[in-house]
Amino acid sequence: MGQLDSIIFGEKKFSDILEEIYTNQKKKEAQVSALIGELKPLVQEIGDATLIVPLIKEYMEIGVKNDEQLIKMATIIQRVINNSTTDDGNFGISEDEKNQLLAEMDKLQSGKDKE
């Protein structure tokens, strides 16, 4: 369990990141349930549903994408913790994995710039 207490950055431990993933998932589950409960009385006919359901779907997709990024980050951190730094400084990940990670980070950054 000592690996879970490894400091990743600042005062954030690996176990803190895992807890954040879990907490976000539970919070999102409650939010989606509440949102559906609030919108359900507004659906009186099929036309209403065609307007409201896409809103719920979009909300859920955003949450899933955020969780996916946290899970990817946790996977990377876990690899770094489990593998000692190799001589070439790759932290146990291949060149292809590094390129995928950098591409994913670029996507995240470009998404933040649009907000």
The 8 nearest C-alpha neighbors of each residue, nearest first, counted from 0:
[[1, 2, 3, 4, 14, 5, 13, 80],
 [0, 2, 4, 3, 5, 14, 13, 80],
 [3, 1, 5, 4, 0, 80, 13, 81],
 [4, 2, 14, 13, 1, 0, 5, 12],
 [3, 5, 1, 2, 12, 14, 13, 6],
 [6, 4, 2, 12, 3, 13, 7, 1],
 [7, 5, 12, 11, 8, 10, 4, 13],
 [6, 8, 12, 11, 5, 13, 9, 10],
 [9, 7, 11, 6, 10, 12, 13, 5],
 [10, 8, 11, 7, 6, 12, 5, 13],
 [9, 11, 8, 6, 12, 7, 15, 5],
 [12, 10, 8, 9, 7, 6, 15, 13],
 [13, 11, 6, 15, 14, 7, 5, 4],
 [12, 14, 3, 16, 15, 5, 4, 7],
 [13, 15, 3, 17, 12, 16, 4, 18],
 [16, 14, 18, 12, 13, 17, 19, 11],
 [15, 17, 19, 13, 18, 14, 20, 12],
 [18, 16, 14, 20, 19, 15, 21, 13],
 [17, 19, 15, 21, 16, 20, 22, 14],
 [18, 20, 16, 22, 17, 21, 23, 15],
 [21, 19, 17, 23, 18, 22, 24, 16],
 [20, 22, 18, 24, 19, 23, 25, 17],
 [21, 23, 19, 25, 24, 20, 18, 26],
 [24, 22, 26, 20, 21, 25, 19, 27],
 [23, 25, 27, 21, 22, 26, 28, 20],
 [24, 26, 28, 22, 27, 23, 21, 29],
 [27, 25, 23, 29, 28, 24, 22, 30],
 [26, 28, 30, 24, 29, 25, 23, 31],
 [27, 29, 25, 31, 26, 30, 24, 32],
 [28, 30, 32, 26, 27, 31, 33, 25],
 [31, 29, 27, 33, 32, 28, 34, 26],
 [30, 32, 34, 28, 33, 29, 27, 35],
 [33, 31, 29, 35, 30, 34, 36, 28],
 [32, 34, 36, 30, 31, 35, 29, 37],
 [35, 33, 31, 37, 36, 32, 30, 38],
 [34, 36, 38, 32, 37, 33, 39, 31],
 [35, 37, 33, 39, 34, 38, 32, 40],
 [38, 36, 34, 35, 39, 33, 40, 41],
 [37, 39, 35, 41, 36, 40, 34, 42],
 [38, 40, 36, 41, 42, 37, 35, 34],
 [41, 39, 42, 38, 37, 43, 36, 35],
 [42, 40, 38, 39, 43, 47, 37, 48],
 [43, 41, 47, 40, 39, 48, 44, 38],
 [42, 44, 41, 47, 45, 40, 48, 46],
 [45, 43, 46, 47, 42, 48, 41, 49],
 [44, 46, 48, 47, 49, 43, 42, 50],
 [47, 45, 49, 48, 44, 50, 42, 43],
 [48, 46, 42, 50, 45, 49, 44, 51],
 [47, 49, 51, 45, 50, 46, 52, 42],
 [50, 48, 46, 47, 51, 52, 45, 53],
 [51, 49, 48, 47, 52, 53, 46, 54],
 [50, 52, 48, 54, 53, 49, 47, 55],
 [51, 53, 55, 54, 48, 49, 50, 56],
 [54, 52, 56, 55, 51, 57, 50, 49],
 [55, 53, 57, 51, 52, 56, 58, 50],
 [54, 56, 58, 52, 53, 57, 59, 51],
 [57, 55, 53, 59, 54, 58, 60, 52],
 [58, 56, 60, 54, 59, 55, 53, 61],
 [59, 57, 55, 61, 56, 60, 54, 62],
 [58, 60, 56, 62, 57, 61, 55, 63],
 [61, 59, 63, 57, 62, 58, 64, 56],
 [62, 60, 64, 58, 63, 59, 57, 65],
 [61, 63, 65, 59, 60, 64, 66, 58],
 [62, 64, 60, 66, 65, 61, 67, 59],
 [65, 63, 67, 61, 66, 62, 60, 68],
 [64, 66, 62, 68, 67, 63, 61, 69],
 [65, 67, 69, 63, 68, 64, 70, 62],
 [68, 66, 64, 70, 65, 69, 63, 71],
 [67, 69, 71, 65, 66, 70, 72, 64],
 [70, 68, 72, 66, 71, 67, 73, 20],
 [69, 71, 73, 67, 72, 68, 66, 74],
 [72, 70, 74, 68, 73, 69, 67, 75],
 [71, 73, 69, 75, 70, 74, 68, 76],
 [72, 74, 70, 76, 71, 75, 77, 69],
 [75, 73, 77, 71, 72, 76, 70, 78],
 [76, 74, 78, 72, 77, 73, 71, 79],
 [75, 77, 79, 73, 78, 74, 80, 72],
 [76, 78, 74, 80, 75, 79, 73, 81],
 [79, 77, 81, 75, 76, 80, 82, 74],
 [78, 80, 76, 82, 77, 90, 81, 75],
 [79, 81, 77, 78, 82, 76, 2, 83],
 [82, 80, 78, 79, 77, 83, 2, 76],
 [83, 81, 79, 80, 91, 78, 84, 90],
 [82, 84, 85, 90, 81, 79, 80, 91],
 [83, 85, 90, 88, 82, 91, 86, 89],
 [86, 84, 88, 87, 90, 89, 83, 91],
 [85, 87, 88, 84, 89, 90, 83, 91],
 [86, 88, 85, 89, 84, 90, 91, 92],
 [89, 87, 85, 86, 90, 84, 91, 92],
 [90, 88, 91, 87, 92, 85, 84, 93],
 [89, 91, 84, 79, 88, 92, 85, 83],
 [92, 90, 89, 82, 85, 84, 79, 93],
 [93, 91, 90, 89, 96, 97, 94, 78],
 [92, 94, 96, 95, 97, 91, 89, 98],
 [93, 95, 97, 96, 98, 92, 89, 99],
 [96, 94, 98, 93, 97, 99, 92, 100],
 [97, 95, 99, 93, 98, 94, 92, 100],
 [96, 98, 94, 100, 95, 99, 101, 93],
 [99, 97, 95, 101, 100, 96, 102, 94],
 [100, 98, 96, 102, 97, 101, 103, 95],
 [99, 101, 97, 103, 98, 102, 96, 104],
 [100, 102, 104, 98, 103, 99, 97, 105],
 [103, 101, 105, 99, 104, 100, 98, 106],
 [104, 102, 100, 106, 105, 101, 99, 107],
 [103, 105, 101, 107, 106, 102, 108, 100],
 [104, 106, 102, 108, 103, 107, 109, 101],
 [107, 105, 103, 109, 104, 108, 110, 102],
 [106, 108, 104, 110, 105, 109, 103, 111],
 [107, 109, 105, 111, 110, 106, 104, 112],
 [108, 110, 112, 106, 111, 107, 105, 113],
 [111, 109, 107, 108, 113, 112, 106, 114],
 [112, 110, 108, 114, 113, 109, 107, 106],
 [111, 113, 109, 110, 114, 108, 107, 106],
 [112, 114, 110, 111, 109, 108, 107, 106],
 [113, 111, 112, 110, 109, 108, 107, 106]]
